[in-house]
């Protein structure tokens, strides 16, 4: 009898110990995959907020199996280091601009050309579809989730610009591709980041700036300009990638990969809509300040298009020299912009 009681006690203790041990360790099903996401936009920017909403939706649809920590304002990797940071595993995910590493994406540089993007939604849809269609080797070292792009760049100035000749004596803040646009239009480009532009305009260091109109509110630059020339006929954009480290993607498995793909597909339009809302807010801001909006007549618009044509030609030549299908890429890009603008595709 004593032997039986002792055995029962030992068995009971073992069961309790096993139970306690299993309570302290999460099952495989309960494990959470934590991912780091480097975003160059500041937390208050609508695009950072849209990125955060995407990350939250991933967490929701995976029932908490994936937790994405967003590192805004370039705190994990700076904007120009973001892509390589994803490739090298500094971050699991990254959002920044292809243009910030000039020469790294020779085919996709075509996305930023002054092709007359009408709005951010069209630019975002087109950029994503072109990357998915061509799947260029230059982004084969990551998994591309989607691409988004701002609305058309416009000219905001302290002096009125009604025709090309009005640009001849102007110093225009520009960076990257927009510098080439400024040169092709006959003005003098001045390389400058957005944080320095307000003071430069205020003090007359520059006479104008090329930018999406949302910038005039977001960076308050509408306060220090007097005119906005509507130049969407040569509207350029800046394409921005959302990419994942390839090894991290492969380890997710088909179930989680599908969630990422589904949510990303939905967020293409959400980013485009966010850009367009920001542009509407920017336009309302300059109107409140009673700044003059200048619309170019049709013949003048044609002159501006002709002036920037050499930039398109140079892109095709450079891509062809690298063995890339620059001519076909540009033709597809132009056709897709027209289709999307006309509402003939999804």
C-alpha positions in Angstrom: 0.0 0.0 0.0 2.8 2.4 0.9 4.6 1.4 -2.3 1.5 2.2 -4.3 1.1 5.6 -2.6 4.7 6.5 -3.2 4.5 5.6 -6.9 1.3 7.6 -7.4 3.0 10.6 -5.8 6.0 10.3 -8.1 3.8 10.0 -11.2 1.8 13.0 -10.1 4.9 15.1 -9.6 6.2 14.1 -13.0 3.0 15.1 -14.7 3.0 18.5 -12.9 6.6 19.1 -13.9 6.0 18.3 -17.5 2.9 20.6 -17.5 4.9 23.4 -15.9 7.7 22.9 -18.4 5.4 23.1 -21.4 3.6 26.2 -20.0 6.9 28.0 -20.1 7.7 27.3 -23.7 5.5 28.5 -26.6 4.5 25.9 -29.2 5.6 26.2 -32.8 2.2 27.5 -33.6 2.5 30.3 -31.1 5.9 31.5 -32.3 6.0 35.1 -33.6 8.2 36.2 -36.5 9.4 39.7 -35.8 10.6 41.7 -38.8 12.3 45.1 -39.0 11.1 47.6 -41.6 13.3 50.6 -42.5 11.3 53.6 -43.8 12.8 56.9 -44.8 9.7 59.0 -44.3 9.2 60.7 -40.9 6.5 59.2 -38.6 4.0 62.1 -39.3 4.2 61.7 -43.1 1.2 60.1 -44.7 3.4 57.6 -46.5 4.9 56.4 -43.2 1.4 56.1 -41.7 0.3 54.1 -44.8 3.4 51.8 -44.3 2.5 51.4 -40.7 -1.1 50.5 -41.6 0.3 47.9 -44.0 2.4 46.4 -41.3 -0.5 46.3 -38.9 -2.7 44.6 -41.5 0.0 41.9 -42.0 -0.1 41.3 -38.2 -3.9 41.1 -38.2 -4.2 38.7 -41.1 -1.5 36.4 -39.8 -3.3 36.3 -36.4 -0.2 37.8 -34.7 2.2 35.3 -36.2 4.1 38.2 -37.8 5.0 41.4 -36.0 6.6 44.1 -38.1 8.5 46.9 -36.3 8.6 50.1 -38.4 11.8 52.2 -38.0 10.8 55.6 -39.5 12.9 58.6 -40.6 15.9 56.5 -41.7 16.8 55.6 -38.1 17.7 52.0 -39.1 19.2 52.7 -42.5 19.5 56.1 -44.2 17.4 56.6 -47.4 20.3 56.0 -49.8 21.4 52.9 -47.8 18.0 51.3 -47.4 18.1 48.9 -50.4 21.5 47.6 -49.7 20.5 47.3 -46.0 17.8 44.9 -47.0 20.1 42.9 -49.3 22.6 42.6 -46.5 20.1 41.9 -43.7 20.5 45.2 -41.8 16.7 45.3 -42.0 14.2 42.7 -43.1 12.1 45.1 -45.1 12.8 48.5 -46.6 11.1 51.5 -48.3 13.1 54.2 -50.1 13.6 55.6 -53.6 15.3 53.9 -56.5 16.7 57.3 -57.5 18.7 57.7 -54.3 21.3 55.3 -55.6 21.8 56.5 -59.1 23.2 53.9 -61.5 22.1 51.0 -59.3 18.8 50.6 -61.2 19.5 51.5 -64.8 16.3 50.1 -66.3 14.0 51.3 -63.5 15.3 54.8 -63.8 12.9 55.0 -66.7 10.0 55.2 -64.1 11.0 58.6 -63.0 11.2 60.2 -66.5 9.1 63.3 -67.3 6.3 61.4 -69.0 3.2 63.3 -67.9 2.1 61.3 -64.9 -1.4 62.7 -64.1 -1.5 61.7 -60.4 0.0 59.5 -57.7 -2.5 56.6 -58.1 -1.6 56.2 -61.8 2.1 56.6 -61.1 1.9 54.0 -58.3 -0.1 51.5 -60.4 2.2 51.9 -63.4 5.4 51.6 -61.4 4.3 48.4 -59.7 3.1 46.8 -62.9 6.2 47.7 -64.8 8.5 46.2 -62.2 6.4 43.0 -62.1 6.2 42.7 -65.8 9.9 43.2 -66.5 11.3 41.7 -63.2 14.7 43.3 -63.9 17.8 41.6 -62.8 18.8 44.8 -60.9 16.2 43.9 -58.2 16.7 40.1 -58.3 18.6 40.2 -55.0 15.4 41.1 -53.0 11.7 40.2 -53.1 9.8 43.2 -54.4 6.4 43.5 -52.7 5.2 46.6 -54.5 6.3 50.1 -55.7 4.6 53.5 -55.1 5.2 56.9 -56.6 4.2 60.5 -56.0 2.0 62.7 -58.2 3.4 64.9 -61.0 6.3 67.3 -60.2 5.2 71.0 -60.7 7.2 74.3 -60.7 6.7 76.5 -57.7 8.4 79.9 -58.0 8.8 83.4 -56.7 8.4 84.9 -60.2 5.7 84.1 -62.7 6.5 81.4 -65.4 4.1 81.5 -68.3 6.5 80.2 -71.0 9.9 78.6 -71.5 11.6 82.0 -71.9 10.6 83.0 -68.3 12.8 80.2 -67.0 16.0 81.5 -68.6 17.3 83.5 -65.7 15.9 81.4 -62.8 17.8 79.2 -60.3 15.7 76.2 -59.6 16.1 73.8 -56.7 16.2 70.3 -58.0 17.8 66.9 -57.4 18.7 63.9 -59.5 16.6 63.6 -62.6 14.7 66.9 -61.9 18.1 68.6 -62.3 18.2 67.4 -65.9 14.7 68.6 -66.5 15.6 72.0 -65.2 18.6 72.1 -67.6 16.5 71.0 -70.6 14.0 73.8 -69.9 16.8 76.4 -69.9 17.0 77.2 -66.2 19.9 76.7 -63.8 19.5 73.7 -61.4 20.7 74.0 -57.8 21.1 70.8 -55.9 19.4 71.0 -52.6 17.5 68.8 -50.1 13.9 69.6 -49.0 14.9 70.7 -45.5 17.0 73.5 -46.9 14.6 74.7 -49.6 12.3 76.9 -47.5 15.1 79.1 -46.4 16.7 79.2 -49.8 13.4 80.4 -51.4 12.8 82.8 -48.6 16.3 84.4 -49.0 16.3 84.3 -52.8 19.2 81.7 -53.0 16.9 79.9 -55.4 14.0 81.4 -57.4 11.9 78.2 -57.8 11.6 74.5 -56.9 10.5 71.4 -58.8 8.4 69.2 -56.5 5.1 67.4 -56.1 2.6 70.0 -54.9 2.1 68.1 -51.6 5.6 69.4 -50.7 4.3 73.0 -50.6 2.2 72.1 -47.6 4.3 69.3 -46.1 7.4 71.4 -46.0 5.5 74.8 -45.8 7.3 76.0 -49.0 4.0 77.4 -50.2 4.6 80.3 -47.7 7.7 81.4 -49.6 6.6 81.1 -53.2 4.1 83.2 -55.2 3.3 81.1 -58.2 2.6 77.5 -59.2 3.0 76.6 -62.8 1.0 73.5 -63.6 3.5 71.4 -65.5 1.9 67.9 -65.2 2.2 67.6 -69.0 5.9 66.8 -68.3 5.1 65.5 -64.8 7.9 63.3 -63.5 7.6 61.1 -60.4 9.9 59.3 -58.0 9.4 55.6 -57.7 9.8 54.1 -54.2 10.3 50.4 -53.5 9.0 48.2 -50.8 11.2 45.2 -50.7 12.1 42.2 -48.4 15.3 40.4 -47.8 15.2 37.3 -50.1 16.2 34.8 -47.4 13.6 36.2 -45.0 11.0 35.8 -47.7 11.9 32.2 -48.5 11.7 31.3 -44.8 8.2 32.6 -44.4 6.6 29.7 -46.2 3.6 29.7 -48.7 0.9 30.6 -46.2 2.6 33.7 -44.8 3.9 34.7 -48.3 0.3 34.7 -49.6 -0.7 37.1 -46.8 2.1 39.5 -47.7 1.3 39.3 -51.4 -2.5 39.9 -50.9 -2.0 42.8 -48.5 0.7 44.4 -50.7 -1.6 44.2 -53.7 -4.3 46.1 -51.8 -1.8 48.7 -50.6 -0.7 49.7 -54.1 -3.9 51.8 -54.4 -3.8 52.9 -50.8 -0.4 54.5 -51.3 -1.5 56.1 -54.6 -4.6 57.5 -52.9 -2.4 58.8 -50.0 -0.2 60.7 -52.5 -3.2 62.2 -54.2 -4.8 63.3 -50.9 -1.5 64.9 -50.0 -1.5 66.7 -53.4 -5.0 67.9 -52.8 -4.0 69.2 -49.4 -1.0 71.0 -50.9 -3.1 72.6 -53.6 -5.7 73.8 -51.0 -2.9 75.2 -48.9 -1.4 77.4 -51.7 -4.9 78.5 -52.6 -5.6 79.5 -49.0 -2.4 81.6 -49.2 -3.8 83.2 -52.4 -0.9 82.1 -54.6 -1.4 82.3 -58.3 -1.9 79.0 -60.3 -0.6 79.3 -63.9 -2.0 76.9 -66.5 0.1 76.6 -69.7 -1.8 76.8 -73.0 -1.7 73.8 -75.3 1.0 75.1 -77.6 3.2 76.0 -74.7 2.7 72.5 -73.2 3.9 71.1 -76.4 7.1 73.2 -76.3 7.8 71.9 -72.8 7.3 68.3 -73.9 9.7 68.9 -76.8 12.3 70.4 -74.5 12.5 67.3 -72.3 12.5 64.8 -75.1 16.3 64.6 -75.1 16.1 63.2 -71.5 14.0 60.3 -72.8 16.4 59.7 -75.7 19.4 59.7 -73.4 17.7 57.1 -71.1 17.1 54.8 -74.1 20.7 55.2 -75.3 22.2 54.5 -71.8 19.9 51.5 -71.2 20.7 50.0 -74.7 24.4 50.4 -74.1 24.0 48.3 -71.0 22.1 45.6 -72.9 18.8 46.6 -71.4 15.4 46.9 -73.3 15.2 50.7 -72.7 13.2 51.4 -75.9 10.6 48.8 -75.1 10.4 49.7 -71.5 9.8 53.4 -72.3 7.1 52.5 -74.9 5.3 50.2 -72.5 5.6 52.8 -69.8 4.1 55.5 -71.9 1.3 53.2 -73.1 0.5 52.1 -69.6 0.3 55.7 -68.3 -2.2 56.6 -71.0 -4.3 53.5 -70.3 -4.3 54.0 -66.6 -5.1 57.7 -67.0 -8.0 56.9 -69.2 -9.3 54.4 -66.7 -9.2 51.5 -69.3 -7.4 49.1 -66.9 -8.1 48.0 -63.4 
